[in-house]
Amino acid sequence: MVTATQFYTVTGSATAPDPALLLTSKSVFGHFPGSIVTLLIGVLLLFGHFERSGSLSWLTDKVYKAIGEHTLLIPWVGYMIGLFISTAGAFSTATITLLVPVIAALG
């Protein structure tokens, strides 16, 4: 917690701050969504590996060979991939984060 003398040296103001308005580091980090940051970093690493290993290009090649010139089927392919991921037991957030890069590569 910031004391009145520390507040004076930082702001140059002689008045002490209201203690109710001060934020401590524990209160700031208590509201920080660490689980979401961990999820985003994990998904980033997953798709980095997915792309560098060649799996993403392999999957898009297989999809394009399967649908041929019927490009209107690409949304249905996305639906089927999402259906498979959801059936495997993933939550909706995981389905979206796994599906978006694949559909973006197909597009």
ChimeraX attribute file (.defattr): number of C-alpha atoms within 10 A of each C-alpha:
attribute: neighborCount
match mode: 1-to-1
recipient: residues
	/A:1	10
	/A:2	13
	/A:3	10
	/A:4	16
	/A:5	13
	/A:6	12
	/A:7	15
	/A:8	15
	/A:9	10
	/A:10	9
	/A:11	9
	/A:12	10
	/A:13	12
	/A:14	11
	/A:15	11
	/A:16	13
	/A:17	14
	/A:18	8
	/A:19	11
	/A:20	6
	/A:21	7
	/A:22	11
	/A:23	11
	/A:24	11
	/A:25	9
	/A:26	10
	/A:27	10
	/A:28	9
	/A:29	10
	/A:30	10
	/A:31	8
	/A:32	11
	/A:33	9
	/A:34	11
	/A:35	9
	/A:36	10
	/A:37	11
	/A:38	11
	/A:39	13
	/A:40	13
	/A:41	11
	/A:42	12
	/A:43	15
	/A:44	13
	/A:45	12
	/A:46	12
	/A:47	17
	/A:48	12
	/A:49	13
	/A:50	15
	/A:51	15
	/A:52	10
	/A:53	11
	/A:54	10
	/A:55	13
	/A:56	19
	/A:57	16
	/A:58	11
	/A:59	14
	/A:60	16
	/A:61	12
	/A:62	12
	/A:63	15
	/A:64	15
	/A:65	10
	/A:66	11
	/A:67	13
	/A:68	10
	/A:69	9
	/A:70	9
	/A:71	12
	/A:72	9
	/A:73	14
	/A:74	16
	/A:75	13
	/A:76	11
	/A:77	16
	/A:78	16
	/A:79	14
	/A:80	12
	/A:81	17
	/A:82	20
	/A:83	13
	/A:84	13
	/A:85	18
	/A:86	16
	/A:87	11
	/A:88	9
	/A:89	10
	/A:90	15
	/A:91	11
	/A:92	12
	/A:93	10
	/A:94	15
	/A:95	18
	/A:96	14
	/A:97	15
	/A:98	18
	/A:99	16
	/A:100	13
	/A:101	15
	/A:102	19
	/A:103	16
	/A:104	8
	/A:105	11
	/A:106	19
	/A:107	10
